[in-house]
Amino acid sequence: MGDGTAISGEERAGPGTAPVLRGRVPLLGMLPALARDPLAVFEQARALGDVVQIAMPGRHPLFLLAHPAHIRAVLQENHANYRRTPFHDRLKAVLGEGLVTSEGALWQRQRRLLQPAFRAERIRRFVPAMAAAAAELAGRWEAAAAAGRILDISQEMSDLALDVAVRCMFGREQRGGDAAISAALLVVQEWMSGRFWSLAPDWTERLPTPANRRFRHALATLDAAVEGIIAARLAAGETGEDLLGMLLAAQGEDGTGVDAHQVRDEAMTMLLAGHETSAAALTWTWHLLAQHPEAAEAVRAELAGALDGRAMPEAGDLGRLELTRAVLQEAMRLYPPVGWFGRLAAGPDRIGGCAIPRGAILALSPWLVQRDPRHWSDPARFDPGRFAGGSRPAPYTYFPFGGGPRTCIGNHFAMTEMLAALAVLVPRVRLRHATEAPVRPELMITLRPAGGLPMRAERLPQAP
């Protein structure tokens, strides 16, 4: 790998002990390599087995789990023993006590309150707003095609997903001031990524460094926007039919609802966590469709039949888009938006015959498992046929939305949003890579193309 790491034969495991992947940097172990390229480190570790300890400084030993049965044990069978990692505590500076960061009874209450808003039948009502956002983007892409302008599709998908989030969450289109929100989101995401592998103590976040000042300003911008919309809605005395309205109207079994702080935390979670994962998945889908134009043409043909000449899809159309859905699923297999996530062991456990101590962090990687030749034939090949006819992979060989009780609450929203976007954009525009440079995945908070994804748009003729 050329990153100063080594796998030493003496680190092979004895009975009941996981093998250890160590680096050559004293005291720091594999931390420098993880900060540079965690996926490369995980691929090295997998060569040692399905349960591997990755040498790290600090009081939380890190273990990689690379077998679906072990991942199922953590996320489903023994999920009560596994909690959010210390990194999630750092995210509370941004997300507060939202679904991504909360634990225990608070998380259970919030999940019960919010689950009805994310049921498939409720998400269907947002299809017109999702399609309208995509139609506006299609117009901008057609203008870019006429001008010969190169588009960064990674940024374009972030902008689209933010527009969809604003429309569906707050019931309004993006406005001029939302450019400041988009810029602030980028600053906050970069700050969160920088904290991921950092050994700096939490108090350093309060130092008046340029990076911290930029972060605080960006967070204040987001807070002012979100809290202003919430305050205006409360002052109007109406909840509305959007996600914010559903939040404000939600009530638990005890008859109590969601207070203003909790509404802010959940709204911020939806903005940051929700829009970023959909944007990443769509970005990689465009990359793969450009690499495989025959698949793009097949999707275009399916859309022509399903929409019957209409430019805008309706909710009922999306269920007929079998191939389009399979393309998205295969894109998320090859390039899962979240390349890995972690769980903290609240108590000791034994997984795959290896002892897991209390306080250990377990790394679960969709990137590794979804490309494992033991579970997928010719795993590097793009093949939407793997999901044809609603085919379901074996449990935990495919988990882009996580699994168990903490399966992503927004999975139906994300899939609906992505189907609606492709249904509008694919018939109107063809995208091609603007350069022959290889596209390299980079894992920050989500998996994105390093340096963006430059592409050229070509406007397609429309049926009369």
C-alpha positions in Angstrom: 0.0 0.0 0.0 3.0 2.3 0.5 1.5 3.7 3.7 4.1 2.5 6.2 2.0 -0.4 7.4 3.0 -4.0 7.8 1.4 -7.3 8.7 3.8 -9.2 10.9 3.6 -13.0 11.1 4.0 -12.9 14.9 0.7 -11.0 15.0 -1.3 -14.1 13.9 -3.8 -15.1 16.5 -3.8 -17.9 19.0 -7.0 -19.8 19.9 -9.7 -17.4 21.0 -7.7 -14.3 20.1 -8.2 -12.1 17.0 -5.1 -11.5 14.8 -3.7 -7.9 15.0 -2.9 -5.6 12.2 -0.1 -3.3 13.4 1.6 -0.3 11.8 5.2 0.7 11.9 4.5 4.1 13.7 5.3 3.6 17.4 2.4 4.2 19.7 0.0 5.4 17.0 -0.5 1.9 15.4 -2.7 2.1 12.3 -4.2 5.5 13.1 -2.2 7.5 10.5 -3.1 4.9 7.8 -6.8 5.0 8.9 -6.9 8.7 8.7 -5.5 8.6 5.1 -7.5 5.7 3.7 -9.6 3.6 6.0 -10.9 1.3 3.3 -7.4 0.3 2.3 -6.6 -0.6 6.0 -9.8 -2.6 6.2 -8.8 -4.5 3.0 -5.4 -5.3 4.6 -7.1 -6.4 7.8 -9.5 -8.7 6.0 -6.5 -10.7 4.7 -5.9 -11.8 8.3 -9.4 -13.1 8.9 -13.1 -12.3 9.6 -12.4 -10.8 13.0 -9.2 -8.7 13.2 -8.0 -6.2 15.7 -6.5 -3.1 14.2 -3.9 -1.5 16.5 -4.9 1.9 17.7 -3.9 4.2 20.6 -6.4 5.0 23.3 -8.7 3.0 25.5 -11.0 1.6 22.8 -9.5 -1.3 20.9 -10.7 -1.5 17.3 -11.9 -4.7 15.7 -13.0 -5.2 12.1 -15.8 -7.7 11.4 -15.9 -9.0 7.9 -18.4 -11.8 7.9 -22.2 -11.3 7.6 -22.9 -13.6 10.5 -20.8 -11.5 12.8 -22.4 -8.3 11.6 -25.8 -9.8 12.2 -24.8 -10.7 15.7 -23.9 -7.0 16.5 -26.7 -5.3 14.7 -29.5 -7.7 15.4 -29.0 -10.7 17.6 -27.1 -9.0 20.4 -27.8 -5.4 19.5 -28.5 -4.4 23.1 -24.8 -4.9 23.9 -23.7 -2.5 21.2 -24.0 1.3 21.3 -23.0 4.4 19.4 -19.2 5.1 19.4 -17.4 8.0 21.0 -17.4 9.7 17.6 -21.2 10.0 17.8 -20.7 12.0 21.1 -18.6 14.5 19.1 -21.4 14.8 16.6 -23.7 16.1 19.3 -22.1 19.5 18.9 -24.0 19.6 15.5 -26.9 17.1 15.7 -27.8 17.4 19.4 -29.8 14.4 20.6 -31.2 13.4 17.2 -31.7 9.8 16.1 -28.1 9.4 14.9 -26.6 10.3 18.3 -29.2 9.4 21.0 -29.2 6.2 22.9 -31.4 4.0 25.2 -34.9 5.1 26.2 -34.5 8.5 24.5 -33.7 6.9 21.2 -36.5 4.4 21.5 -39.0 7.2 22.2 -37.8 9.3 19.3 -37.8 6.4 17.0 -41.4 5.5 17.9 -42.4 9.2 17.5 -40.8 9.6 14.1 -41.4 6.2 12.5 -44.9 7.0 11.2 -43.6 10.0 9.3 -41.2 7.8 7.3 -43.5 5.0 6.4 -43.6 4.3 2.6 -47.3 5.4 2.2 -46.5 8.8 3.8 -43.3 9.3 1.7 -45.3 8.9 -1.5 -46.9 12.3 -1.0 -43.5 14.0 -1.4 -42.9 12.6 -4.9 -44.2 15.8 -6.7 -41.8 17.9 -4.7 -38.9 15.6 -5.3 -39.7 15.5 -9.1 -40.0 19.3 -9.2 -36.6 19.8 -7.7 -35.1 17.3 -10.2 -36.9 19.1 -13.1 -35.4 22.4 -12.1 -32.0 20.7 -12.1 -32.6 19.2 -15.5 -33.2 22.7 -16.9 -29.9 23.9 -15.5 -28.1 20.9 -16.9 -29.6 21.5 -20.3 -28.3 25.1 -20.1 -24.9 23.8 -19.1 -24.9 21.4 -22.1 -25.7 24.3 -24.5 -22.8 26.3 -23.0 -20.4 23.4 -23.0 -19.9 23.8 -19.3 -18.5 20.9 -17.2 -20.5 19.9 -14.1 -19.2 18.5 -10.9 -21.9 15.8 -10.4 -20.9 15.2 -6.8 -21.7 18.8 -6.0 -24.8 18.8 -8.2 -26.2 15.8 -6.4 -25.5 17.5 -3.0 -27.4 20.6 -4.2 -30.3 18.5 -5.5 -30.5 16.5 -2.3 -30.5 19.7 -0.2 -33.2 21.1 -2.4 -35.3 18.0 -1.9 -34.7 18.1 1.9 -35.8 21.7 2.1 -38.9 21.1 0.1 -40.0 18.0 1.9 -38.9 19.0 5.3 -40.0 22.6 5.4 -42.5 22.7 2.5 -40.8 25.4 0.5 -38.4 25.7 -2.5 -34.8 26.7 -2.0 -34.3 30.4 -2.0 -31.3 32.7 -2.6 -30.3 32.6 1.0 -30.1 28.8 0.8 -26.7 29.1 -0.9 -25.4 30.1 2.6 -27.0 27.0 4.0 -25.3 24.8 1.4 -21.9 26.4 2.1 -22.5 26.1 5.8 -23.3 22.4 5.4 -20.1 21.8 3.6 -18.0 23.5 6.3 -19.8 21.4 9.0 -19.3 18.2 7.1 -15.6 18.9 6.7 -15.3 19.6 10.4 -17.1 16.3 11.3 -14.8 14.4 9.0 -11.7 16.0 10.5 -12.8 14.9 14.0 -13.3 11.3 13.0 -9.8 9.9 13.6 -8.6 12.8 15.7 -6.9 12.2 19.0 -7.3 15.8 20.1 -9.3 16.1 23.3 -12.8 17.6 23.1 -11.7 20.8 24.8 -9.7 21.7 21.7 -13.0 22.2 19.8 -13.4 25.4 21.9 -10.1 26.9 21.0 -10.3 30.0 18.7 -8.6 28.4 15.8 -9.5 29.5 12.2 -11.1 26.0 11.6 -13.1 26.2 14.8 -14.3 29.7 14.1 -15.4 28.7 10.6 -17.2 25.7 12.1 -19.0 27.8 14.7 -20.0 30.4 12.2 -21.4 27.7 9.8 -23.2 26.0 12.7 -24.8 29.3 13.7 -25.9 29.8 10.1 -27.6 26.4 10.1 -29.1 26.9 13.5 -30.5 30.3 12.6 -32.1 28.9 9.4 -33.6 25.8 11.0 -34.8 27.5 14.2 -36.2 30.4 12.2 -38.4 28.1 10.1 -39.5 26.2 13.2 -40.4 29.4 15.1 -42.4 30.7 12.1 -44.3 27.5 11.8 -45.1 27.5 15.5 -46.2 31.2 15.3 -48.5 30.4 12.5 -50.3 27.8 14.6 -50.3 25.2 11.8 -48.2 22.0 11.6 -48.4 21.5 7.8 -48.1 18.4 5.7 -44.3 18.3 5.4 -41.8 16.4 7.6 -41.5 19.4 9.9 -45.3 19.3 10.3 -45.2 15.6 11.1 -42.5 16.2 13.7 -44.5 18.9 15.4 -47.7 16.8 15.3 -46.0 13.6 16.6 -47.2 12.3 19.9 -46.0 9.4 22.0 -48.1 6.9 23.9 -48.2 9.2 26.9 -49.7 12.0 24.8 -46.6 14.1 24.9 -45.0 15.4 21.7 -41.7 16.7 20.6 -40.2 19.8 22.2 -38.5 22.6 20.3 -35.0 21.4 21.1 -35.8 17.9 19.9 -37.4 19.3 16.7 -34.3 21.3 16.0 -32.1 18.2 16.6 -34.1 16.0 14.3 -34.4 18.6 11.6 -30.6 19.1 11.7 -30.1 15.3 11.5 -32.3 15.1 8.5 -30.5 17.9 6.7 -27.0 16.6 7.3 -27.3 12.8 7.5 -30.3 12.5 5.1 -29.2 14.6 2.2 -25.6 13.6 2.2 -26.2 9.8 1.8 -28.7 10.2 -1.0 -26.3 12.6 -2.8 -23.5 10.1 -2.5 -25.5 7.2 -3.9 -26.8 9.3 -6.8 -23.3 10.5 -7.6 -22.0 6.9 -8.0 -25.1 5.9 -10.0 -24.3 8.6 -12.6 -20.6 7.4 -12.7 -21.7 3.8 -13.3 -24.3 4.8 -15.9 -21.6 6.7 -17.8 -19.3 3.7 -17.6 -22.1 1.4 -18.8 -24.1 3.3 -21.5 -26.1 0.2 -22.3 -27.5 0.2 -18.8 -28.4 3.9 -19.1 -30.3 3.2 -22.3 -32.1 0.3 -20.7 -33.2 2.6 -17.8 -34.2 5.2 -20.4 -36.4 2.7 -22.2 -38.0 1.5 -18.9 -38.8 5.1 -18.0 -40.3 5.8 -21.4 -42.7 2.9 -20.9 -43.6 3.5 -17.3 -44.2 7.3 -17.7 -45.9 6.9 -21.1 -44.6 10.2 -22.4 -45.0 12.2 -19.2 -42.1 14.3 -18.1 -42.9 14.1 -14.4 -43.3 10.8 -12.5 -46.2 10.2 -10.1 -45.9 8.1 -6.9 -47.6 5.2 -8.6 -45.0 5.1 -11.4 -42.0 4.4 -9.1 -43.2 0.9 -8.2 -42.9 -0.1 -11.9 -39.3 1.0 -12.2 -37.8 -2.4 -11.5 -34.6 -1.9 -13.5 -34.1 1.6 -12.3 -34.4 0.4 -8.7 -31.9 -2.4 -9.4 -29.4 0.0 -10.9 -29.6 2.1 -7.7 -29.2 -1.0 -5.5 -26.2 -2.2 -7.4 -24.6 1.3 -7.3 -25.1 1.2 -3.5 -23.5 -2.3 -3.4 -20.4 -1.2 -5.2 -20.2 2.2 -3.6 -22.2 2.2 -0.3 -22.8 5.8 0.8 -21.5 4.9 4.3 -18.4 2.8 3.7 -18.2 1.7 7.3 -19.7 2.5 10.7 -19.0 1.5 14.2 -20.5 0.1 17.4 -19.2 0.2 20.9 -19.3 -3.0 23.1 -21.1 -2.2 26.3 -20.0 -5.5 27.7 -17.6 -8.4 26.8 -18.7 -10.7 24.0 -17.3 -13.5 21.8 -17.7 -13.2 18.0 -16.3 -15.7 15.6 -14.6 -17.5 18.4 -12.6 -14.3 19.3 -12.9 -12.5 22.6 -14.3 -8.9 22.3 -13.6 -6.8 25.4 -15.9 -4.3 27.0 -15.2 -0.9 25.4 -14.1 -2.2 22.1 -15.2 -0.5 18.9 -16.4 -2.8 16.1 -16.0 -1.6 12.6 -18.7 -2.9 10.2 -18.0 -2.2 6.5 -20.6 -2.5 3.7 -17.7 -1.7 1.3 -15.9 -4.9 2.3 -18.8 -7.3 2.7 -20.6 -6.1 -0.5 -17.5 -6.7 -2.5 -16.6 -10.1 -1.0 -16.3 -12.9 -3.6 -17.5 -15.4 -1.0 -21.0 -13.7 -1.2 -21.0 -12.1 -4.6 -19.9 -13.6 -7.9 -17.4 -11.4 -9.8 -18.0 -8.7 -7.2 -16.3 -5.8 -8.9 -18.6 -6.1 -12.0 -21.6 -3.7 -12.3 -24.6 -6.0 -12.7 -28.0 -4.7 -11.8 -29.4 -8.1 -12.7 -28.3 -9.2 -9.2 -31.4 -7.4 -7.9 -33.7 -8.2 -10.8 -37.2 -9.3 -9.9 -36.9 -8.0 -6.4 -34.1 -10.6 -5.6 -33.0 -10.2 -2.0 -29.4 -10.9 -1.1 -28.5 -13.2 1.8 -28.9 -11.4 5.2 -26.1 -8.9 5.9 -24.3 -9.5 2.7 -25.9 -6.2 1.6 -26.6 -3.5 4.2 -26.2 0.0 2.8 -28.9 1.3 5.2 -27.5 -0.6 8.2 -29.5 -3.3 9.9 -31.4 -4.4 13.0 -33.4 -2.0 15.2 -31.3 0.9 14.1 -31.8 0.4 10.4 -31.8 3.9 8.8 -35.3 5.4 9.3 -35.0 7.3 6.1 -34.4 4.3 3.8 -37.8 4.6 2.0 -37.4 8.4 1.7 -33.9 8.0 0.2 -35.0 5.3 -2.4 -38.1 7.3 -3.4 -36.0 10.5 -3.8 -33.4 8.7 -5.9 -36.0 7.0 -8.1 -37.8 10.3 -8.7 -34.6 12.1 -9.5 -33.6 9.5 -12.1 -37.1 9.3 -13.6 -36.9 13.0 -14.4 -33.2 13.4 -15.3 -32.3 10.3 -17.3 -34.8 10.9 -20.1 -33.7 14.5 -20.5 -29.9 14.4 -20.2 -27.0 12.0 -20.9 -23.9 12.4 -18.8 -20.4 11.5 -19.8 -17.1 11.8 -17.9 -15.3 15.0 -18.8 -11.9 13.5 -18.3 -10.2 10.1 -18.7 -8.7 10.4 -15.2 -9.6 7.4 -12.9 -12.3 8.0 -10.4 -11.0 7.2 -6.9 -13.4 6.7 -4.0 -12.6 8.8 -0.9 -14.2 8.0 2.4 -15.0 11.0 4.6 -18.4 11.0 6.3 -19.8 9.4 3.1 -18.1 7.7 0.2 -17.5 10.3 -2.6 -15.2 10.6 -5.7 -12.0 12.2 -4.6 -11.9 15.7 -6.1 -15.4 15.5 -7.4 -16.9 13.9 -10.5 -16.5 16.2 -13.6 -19.0 15.3 -16.3 -20.5 16.8 -19.5 -24.2 16.9 -20.1 -25.9 16.2 -23.4 -29.5 17.3 -23.9 -31.6 14.5 -25.3 -34.5 15.1 -27.8 -37.9 14.8 -26.2 -41.0 13.1 -27.6 -43.6 15.6 -28.8 
